[in-house]
Amino acid sequence: MKRSISCGWHSMKEQLYILILLFIYRLFWGYFMYKFVKSAVVPVLLRYPDQHAGGSGLGRLLYYVEGQFALGSDPAVQHWLWMLLVLSAARLLVSPFIRAGLLHELHQERKGERGMFFFRACGCMGFR
């Protein structure tokens, strides 16, 4: 057990650049998705009729009807939805390459080879 843990720590030390790369990738993805969603959701929520500010059930109903109408006809909403779709598709396309490079690195290390196989694996799979 102790030997497996020490081998794991040694492996992590040798592949520290992958950990840093994954951390930066997830940090940037989370930050930009947060800002992107915030730029669309906060203005919409500011228009929501507040119960304590004298908003009525009719005001909320009109808010929902306006939202349904905007989804079908407002170009800004459609642009935002297309951008969300494109960003999600980009993540779905990039993530498997990163995971494949990481698994290739672990496989090469298990064979006893050393080096930066992560970048070579991503390059072989067309991610140059």
Salt bridges, closest charged atoms under 4 A:
GLU14 OE2 - HIS10 NE2 2.95
GLU14 OE2 - ARG114 NH1 2.46
GLU66 OE2 - ARG47 NH2 2.36
